[in-house]
Amino acid sequence: MNLLVPPSRPPFTFKKSKVPPTPAGSKAIVELPIARLASGAWAHMRVAVVHGSRPGKTAWVSGALHGDELNGIEIVRRLLQSISPTDLHGTLLAIPIVNVFGVMNRSRYLPDRRDLNRAFPGSARGSMASRLARLFFDEVVTRCDLGMDFHTGSAGRSNLPHLRCDLDDPETRRLAQAFGAPVTYHAKTRHGSLRGAAAAEGVQTLLFEGGEAHRFDEEAVTTALAGAKRTLAAVDMLSPCEEASAVSTVEVRESRWMRAGRAGFARVHVSLGARVREGDVVATVADAFGSQQVAVRSRLTGIVIGVLREPQVHQGDALVHVANTHEPNRA
């Protein structure tokens, strides 16, 4: 008997697909049918299954839940390229594109104009968004112990790389600390969100934000890639790697968007990651002649985690997002 060969694992199966185990682990791409198009062809959600050589947890990583948020595609692609099934304990499900229709149409939404991240856990008899949510939830989320979902800013805004998760859950907090984003934000879940539906199933979920829509952002991609590897190492799915050196994250529990007091053209005076104090001028808004200029001041002391990139604004538009670091001590 060769003691160097790990014990055989059962195959990882979907309804019509099976990824068999091998002593060196295995990798395969499975196509899950979503819906038939008007042309008669089927649209599929493609899932890369990395079935490790040894037993362990099951995790998912996903991108493009919103079809215009492309960073996750690059993050998941690089993660797949950097992980060998031989080195993996457990199984990784990697879905670079969840919202296939949104990516094809360069749109945040699905063709039924619904937000996929407000449709979970979904219904097999509901709208297109609801059906896609149900497929992803049943075939991926409920089969995992943890998940990482990668997002960007939207509507002309760019985000500092940061995590959103439930810091009151000890295991989720441990995973967030291992991920080591510059900022970790204790964010409440919204009705219909993937993170909220996963939490209801007891699946720890980290939501990463970084960069802006329609573009790859190298800083956000590399930050998320290193964080994802550290997180997988923290649950013993990977051995500690070069990214495993200790990293720190700033935990925050409150944030606020500073908004335009008038319509016009905005100039943002702070950059992502900047430290600001309450009362600091973070942006100005003026008309096309530069007259009637209005200052926008921070209402918090903290870190800038989001900025508007488009200059034309309406009254009330969000300009600068500040995470509060000046909070009273918690018990």
VODOSE-23438 format. One record per residue (C-alpha): x, y, z; residue number from 1. Coordinates in pm, 1 decimal. Each point is the difference from the previous one (the first is absolute). Layout:
<rs>
x:y:z:resi
X:Y:Z:NUM
...
</rs>
This chain:
<rs>
x:y:z:resi
0.0:0.0:0.0:1
134.0:342.8:-95.2:2
-43.4:216.3:310.6:3
74.1:316.1:-201.5:4
-327.5:-31.0:-191.5:5
-283.9:173.0:189.2:6
-320.0:-194.3:63.0:7
-253.8:15.4:-279.4:8
-263.6:272.9:19.1:9
-352.7:-19.8:-137.2:10
-62.6:190.1:-322.5:11
-148.5:350.2:12.6:12
-330.2:-23.6:-182.4:13
-256.7:230.2:-154.1:14
-330.1:-117.6:-146.2:15
151.3:-106.6:-331.5:16
373.2:36.3:59.2:17
257.1:-174.7:213.4:18
357.2:100.0:85.5:19
177.7:-320.5:98.7:20
275.3:-13.1:261.7:21
360.1:-84.0:-84.3:22
305.3:-39.6:223.7:23
129.4:331.2:-139.3:24
-336.6:174.3:20.3:25
-203.1:107.4:-300.9:26
-131.9:310.6:-171.7:27
-294.1:32.1:-237.3:28
-239.8:260.4:-135.5:29
-368.1:-79.3:37.2:30
-272.4:182.0:-191.9:31
-326.2:53.8:186.7:32
-293.8:90.1:-228.7:33
-169.5:328.7:92.5:34
-259.6:68.2:-268.2:35
-71.6:-44.0:-368.3:36
60.7:308.9:-213.1:37
-235.0:129.3:-266.9:38
233.5:-155.2:-258.1:39
-66.8:-341.5:149.8:40
349.8:-36.5:144.2:41
57.8:-45.6:372.0:42
181.6:243.9:225.9:43
218.0:-166.9:262.0:44
172.9:99.1:320.4:45
349.3:-151.9:-8.4:46
147.6:-133.8:323.7:47
361.8:-106.1:38.2:48
22.9:-283.8:251.1:49
337.5:-52.5:162.6:50
-36.9:-331.1:183.8:51
299.9:-23.7:227.4:52
209.3:-306.6:60.4:53
-94.9:-11.7:368.3:54
-319.5:53.3:200.7:55
-82.8:343.2:134.0:56
-254.8:277.5:-12.8:57
-190.1:116.2:-306.6:58
20.5:367.5:-95.4:59
-123.8:215.6:-284.8:60
142.7:313.0:-159.5:61
-215.8:206.5:-235.3:62
16.7:306.6:-221.4:63
-231.7:212.0:-213.5:64
-311.5:-47.2:209.5:65
-61.9:344.6:-143.7:66
73.4:-14.6:-370.8:67
198.4:325.5:-15.4:68
230.4:-89.4:292.1:69
285.2:-177.6:-176.4:70
279.9:-12.4:257.6:71
-134.2:-325.0:141.5:72
48.8:-170.9:-335.1:73
372.4:77.7:9.0:74
32.2:-88.1:369.5:75
-161.8:-341.0:-45.3:76
200.2:-67.2:-317.8:77
333.3:71.2:171.9:78
-99.7:-203.3:304.8:79
-76.9:-300.5:-219.8:80
334.1:35.6:-177.1:81
188.3:9.9:329.5:82
-159.4:-303.0:170.1:83
95.2:-357.3:-81.5:84
-248.8:-276.8:88.6:85
295.7:-191.5:141.9:86
48.2:266.1:267.2:87
-368.3:49.6:83.3:88
-176.8:-155.1:296.7:89
-372.6:-8.4:-72.8:90
-179.6:145.5:-300.2:91
-4.7:348.0:-152.5:92
-288.4:112.8:-221.5:93
104.3:297.1:-212.0:94
-256.1:201.8:-195.1:95
158.6:299.3:-174.5:96
-331.0:107.2:-158.1:97
-324.2:-52.4:189.9:98
-212.5:257.1:-183.5:99
64.8:-125.6:-352.3:100
-271.8:218.1:-154.2:101
123.7:316.9:171.1:102
358.7:-53.0:-117.8:103
-112.0:-60.1:-358.1:104
-209.3:319.2:8.0:105
260.2:202.4:196.6:106
-271.7:64.6:256.2:107
-18.6:-25.2:377.1:108
-341.3:-163.1:-31.2:109
-164.0:-292.1:-174.6:110
-219.7:45.4:-307.9:111
-306.5:10.1:228.8:112
160.4:313.4:158.2:113
35.0:-170.4:335.8:114
302.4:7.9:229.2:115
122.4:-356.3:48.4:116
133.5:90.9:344.2:117
-353.8:74.8:116.7:118
-147.3:-328.3:-130.0:119
146.1:-262.8:236.7:120
-70.7:-272.3:86.3:121
-217.2:15.3:-311.4:122
-265.8:-224.3:-147.4:123
5.6:-251.8:-282.2:124
-338.3:137.5:-111.5:125
73.2:370.9:37.5:126
149.0:273.9:-218.2:127
325.7:-50.1:-189.2:128
190.9:155.5:290.7:129
-180.4:-224.2:247.9:130
69.7:-312.3:-204.9:131
369.8:78.2:-39.6:132
25.2:75.1:373.0:133
-164.9:-333.5:82.6:134
234.5:-190.3:-230.3:135
309.7:161.6:151.6:136
-132.4:-39.5:353.2:137
-90.8:-369.3:-33.4:138
292.3:-118.7:-212.1:139
275.1:207.4:163.8:140
-77.3:184.1:325.4:141
-180.8:-271.2:196.1:142
276.2:-248.3:-78.3:143
274.9:219.1:146.8:144
138.6:78.0:343.9:145
109.2:351.7:-98.1:146
-4.5:235.0:-293.9:147
172.4:309.8:-137.0:148
-191.6:228.9:-234.7:149
187.9:273.5:-188.2:150
-154.2:338.3:-88.6:151
98.7:350.4:-112.4:152
-147.1:346.0:33.0:153
-286.4:87.9:-234.6:154
-166.4:302.9:-159.5:155
328.7:179.8:-67.2:156
145.2:-62.5:346.7:157
322.3:-172.6:100.3:158
55.6:-187.0:325.6:159
305.9:-48.7:217.5:160
66.4:-374.2:35.7:161
-198.5:-106.2:305.5:162
-212.3:-282.5:139.5:163
-363.1:6.8:107.3:164
-105.9:-273.0:238.8:165
-154.3:-85.2:337.3:166
266.0:82.3:258.2:167
-227.9:-120.5:279.6:168
36.9:-358.7:-122.6:169
329.7:-129.4:147.0:170
90.1:-229.3:-290.0:171
-82.1:260.4:-263.8:172
212.2:252.7:188.0:173
288.7:-246.2:13.9:174
-21.9:-52.4:-376.0:175
-18.0:376.2:-58.7:176
310.9:54.5:209.3:177
178.5:-269.4:-200.0:178
-109.4:163.8:-327.7:179
160.8:322.1:118.0:180
-165.7:266.4:-215.1:181
102.8:358.1:84.3:182
-344.5:55.5:154.3:183
-259.8:-247.0:128.1:184
-350.4:141.9:31.1:185
-265.2:-155.6:222.1:186
-288.7:29.6:-245.3:187
-357.0:-106.6:55.8:188
-142.4:-232.9:-261.5:189
-273.8:117.1:-233.9:190
-314.9:-190.8:-83.2:191
61.0:-221.7:-301.8:192
380.4:29.7:10.6:193
226.2:-297.7:-61.4:194
183.6:64.0:326.2:195
-321.7:11.3:199.8:196
-138.6:-317.2:-154.9:197
329.8:-182.5:53.8:198
12.3:110.9:363.9:199
-348.7:-142.4:52.4:200
144.1:-335.8:-110.1:201
293.6:32.3:239.9:202
253.0:66.0:-278.4:203
266.4:255.7:91.0:204
29.0:254.9:-280.2:205
247.5:278.2:-71.2:206
-101.0:268.9:-249.3:207
295.6:182.5:-152.6:208
-30.5:348.9:-150.5:209
272.6:164.1:-203.7:210
43.5:209.9:-313.6:211
-272.6:117.4:-236.3:212
-242.1:-142.1:-252.5:213
99.2:-94.7:-357.6:214
372.2:-7.7:82.0:215
270.6:-219.5:148.2:216
174.7:168.0:293.0:217
340.4:-156.0:67.2:218
21.9:110.0:364.5:219
-343.2:-142.2:77.0:220
72.0:-321.9:-189.3:221
333.0:-69.7:171.6:222
-140.3:90.7:343.1:223
-292.5:-237.8:-45.1:224
214.1:-279.1:-143.0:225
238.8:4.9:296.1:226
-291.0:25.3:242.9:227
-183.1:-293.9:-157.1:228
309.4:-219.2:31.5:229
47.0:97.5:364.6:230
-365.0:-79.8:68.4:231
25.1:-343.7:-161.3:232
313.2:-63.2:205.3:233
-186.8:106.2:315.5:234
-248.6:-285.8:-50.0:235
279.5:-245.5:-86.3:236
-94.6:-31.2:-365.8:237
342.5:130.0:-101.5:238
336.9:-8.2:168.8:239
131.8:338.8:117.4:240
152.0:177.1:-299.4:241
202.8:313.1:-69.4:242
-312.5:211.3:59.3:243
-41.1:-149.8:347.9:244
208.4:263.3:179.7:245
-193.5:183.4:267.8:246
-219.9:282.5:-128.5:247
-218.6:240.6:189.1:248
-341.5:138.0:-79.5:249
-188.2:297.1:140.0:250
-339.8:-110.3:128.1:251
-283.1:252.4:-32.3:252
-370.1:-13.1:79.4:253
-135.5:316.7:-154.1:254
41.6:183.3:-329.2:255
-168.9:288.8:-175.9:256
-9.5:149.5:-348.4:257
61.7:374.8:-20.8:258
-246.4:137.7:-253.8:259
-23.2:294.5:-237.0:260
-195.8:292.7:143.3:261
-76.7:130.1:-347.8:262
10.2:-112.7:-362.9:263
301.5:85.2:-211.4:264
349.9:-129.7:-53.8:265
191.4:-157.2:286.0:266
367.6:-5.1:82.3:267
95.9:-264.7:255.1:268
299.3:111.0:209.1:269
82.4:-326.5:178.1:270
126.6:-334.6:-124.7:271
-89.8:-355.0:93.9:272
159.1:-97.0:329.4:273
45.6:359.7:114.9:274
-58.3:82.8:366.3:275
-244.4:284.8:56.6:276
-135.9:176.6:304.2:277
-352.3:115.9:65.0:278
-42.0:340.4:-164.5:279
270.7:-45.4:-264.0:280
-94.6:114.2:-350.6:281
-3.7:-318.1:-210.7:282
-157.6:137.9:-319.6:283
-138.4:315.4:-157.7:284
-289.1:43.8:-241.5:285
-45.3:299.8:-230.5:286
-182.6:92.5:-319.1:287
166.3:-5.0:-342.4:288
140.4:354.8:51.9:289
154.5:-91.8:333.1:290
-228.6:231.5:192.3:291
-231.0:-83.5:290.0:292
253.8:-250.3:128.6:293
-119.1:-219.9:287.2:294
236.8:-190.7:229.8:295
-80.7:-356.0:103.3:296
136.9:-80.4:345.1:297
55.1:-334.3:165.5:298
-246.4:-78.8:274.8:299
224.9:-272.5:139.7:300
360.1:-54.0:101.8:301
133.5:-300.3:-185.6:302
129.0:-158.2:-320.8:303
-121.3:75.8:-351.5:304
-126.8:-329.5:-144.6:305
-190.2:129.8:-302.1:306
15.2:296.2:-238.6:307
-201.2:119.5:-296.8:308
194.8:-1.8:-329.1:309
-256.9:183.0:-215.6:310
-12.2:380.4:40.4:311
-360.5:79.0:-93.7:312
-230.3:-31.7:302.0:313
-352.8:64.9:111.8:314
-96.0:127.9:340.9:315
28.8:-288.1:246.8:316
241.4:-209.4:-207.4:317
258.9:-197.9:199.1:318
352.0:142.6:-34.1:319
228.3:-136.6:272.4:320
-52.5:-307.6:218.8:321
166.4:16.2:342.6:322
34.0:-291.1:244.7:323
-14.4:119.7:358.3:324
314.4:-75.9:203.2:325
-88.5:232.9:287.6:326
-243.6:-217.2:187.4:327
-54.6:-37.7:375.2:328
164.8:-302.7:156.4:329
-214.9:-310.0:-28.2:330
-54.6:-225.3:298.3:331
</rs>
